[in-house]
């Protein structure tokens, strides 16, 4: 499956330089943000945008952590569930991807139906 690129046109993503995000088992997303930025997001949108930044850097584990925080603060954020599912696919967490896609579809996001069907059609 091809990787999905995510573009946030309203800004706010993680675009600054620094050490790479995939060098072994690095800090959690919170530790990374505190170390390099000095603060943490205070709302669902902030965590969502951080997740997109990590996703675009292909640091899927940190992206998933951020999307989990985003949906904890706003359980109606189907965009976070949608991209979290793709990050879960990238790190072979198929069951978590299916759960996130189901939540997105339940929130009436029709764009996730196709991927959900593809993931569940080969499930034993």
C-alpha positions as CSV (number, residue, x, y, z in Angstrom):
1,X,0.0,0.0,0.0
2,X,1.4,3.4,-0.9
3,X,2.2,5.9,1.8
4,X,-0.3,8.8,2.2
5,X,1.1,12.3,2.3
6,X,-0.8,14.7,4.5
7,X,-0.8,18.4,3.9
8,X,-2.0,21.0,6.4
9,X,-2.5,24.2,4.4
10,X,-3.4,26.2,7.5
11,X,0.1,25.8,9.0
12,X,1.0,24.7,12.4
13,X,2.8,21.4,11.5
14,X,6.2,20.5,12.7
15,X,8.5,21.8,9.9
16,X,11.6,22.9,11.8
17,X,14.9,21.1,11.5
18,X,16.6,18.9,14.1
19,X,17.6,15.4,14.6
20,X,15.6,12.7,12.7
21,X,12.6,11.1,14.2
22,X,13.3,7.4,13.4
23,X,16.6,6.7,15.2
24,X,15.6,3.7,17.3
25,X,13.3,3.9,20.3
26,X,13.5,7.7,20.9
27,X,11.5,9.7,23.4
28,X,7.7,9.9,23.4
29,X,6.0,12.7,21.4
30,X,5.6,14.7,24.7
31,X,9.3,14.4,25.5
32,X,10.3,15.3,22.0
33,X,8.0,18.4,22.0
34,X,9.2,19.5,25.4
35,X,12.9,19.0,24.5
36,X,12.8,20.8,21.2
37,X,9.9,23.3,21.5
38,X,9.6,23.7,25.2
39,X,5.8,23.3,25.4
40,X,2.9,21.0,24.6
41,X,-0.3,21.6,22.7
42,X,-3.3,22.6,24.8
43,X,-6.1,21.4,22.6
44,X,-7.1,18.7,20.1
45,X,-6.2,20.8,17.1
46,X,-2.7,21.3,18.4
47,X,-2.2,17.6,19.0
48,X,-3.6,16.9,15.6
49,X,-1.2,19.2,13.9
50,X,1.7,17.7,15.8
51,X,0.6,14.3,14.7
52,X,0.5,15.4,11.1
53,X,4.0,16.8,11.5
54,X,5.4,13.6,12.9
55,X,3.4,11.6,10.2
56,X,5.0,13.7,7.4
57,X,8.4,13.0,9.0
58,X,7.5,9.3,8.9
59,X,7.8,9.1,12.7
60,X,4.6,7.1,12.9
61,X,4.8,6.1,16.5
62,X,4.9,9.7,17.7
63,X,2.2,10.6,15.2
64,X,-0.1,7.9,16.7
65,X,0.6,9.2,20.2
66,X,-0.4,12.7,19.1
67,X,-3.5,11.6,17.3
68,X,-4.5,9.5,20.4
69,X,-4.3,12.7,22.5
70,X,-6.2,14.7,19.9
71,X,-9.1,12.2,19.9
72,X,-9.0,12.0,23.7
73,X,-9.6,15.8,23.8
74,X,-12.1,15.7,20.9
75,X,-13.7,12.3,20.3
76,X,-15.5,13.7,17.2
77,X,-12.2,14.5,15.4
78,X,-12.6,12.0,12.5
79,X,-9.5,13.5,10.7
80,X,-7.3,12.4,13.6
81,X,-8.8,8.9,13.5
82,X,-8.3,8.8,9.7
83,X,-4.6,9.7,9.7
84,X,-4.0,7.6,12.9
85,X,-5.2,4.6,10.9
86,X,-2.7,5.2,8.2
87,X,0.1,5.6,10.7
88,X,-1.0,2.3,12.3
89,X,-0.8,0.6,8.9
90,X,2.7,2.0,8.4
91,X,3.9,0.3,11.6
92,X,1.9,-3.0,11.1
93,X,-0.8,-2.3,13.7
94,X,-3.6,-3.5,11.5
95,X,-6.1,-4.1,14.3
96,X,-5.5,-0.6,15.6
97,X,-5.9,0.8,12.1
98,X,-9.2,-1.0,11.7
99,X,-10.5,0.3,15.0
100,X,-9.5,3.9,14.1
101,X,-11.2,3.6,10.7
102,X,-14.3,2.2,12.2
103,X,-14.5,5.2,14.6
104,X,-13.9,7.6,11.7
105,X,-16.7,5.9,9.7
106,X,-19.0,6.0,12.7
107,X,-18.4,9.8,12.8
108,X,-19.8,9.8,9.3
109,X,-16.6,10.2,7.3
110,X,-17.4,8.4,4.0
111,X,-13.9,8.6,2.7
112,X,-12.7,5.8,5.0
113,X,-15.1,3.1,3.9
114,X,-12.9,1.9,1.0
115,X,-9.8,1.5,3.2
116,X,-11.8,-0.2,5.9
117,X,-13.2,-2.7,3.5
118,X,-9.8,-3.4,2.1
119,X,-8.3,-4.0,5.5
120,X,-11.1,-6.2,6.8
121,X,-11.6,-8.3,3.6
122,X,-8.5,-10.4,4.2
123,X,-8.9,-10.6,8.0
124,X,-8.9,-14.2,9.3
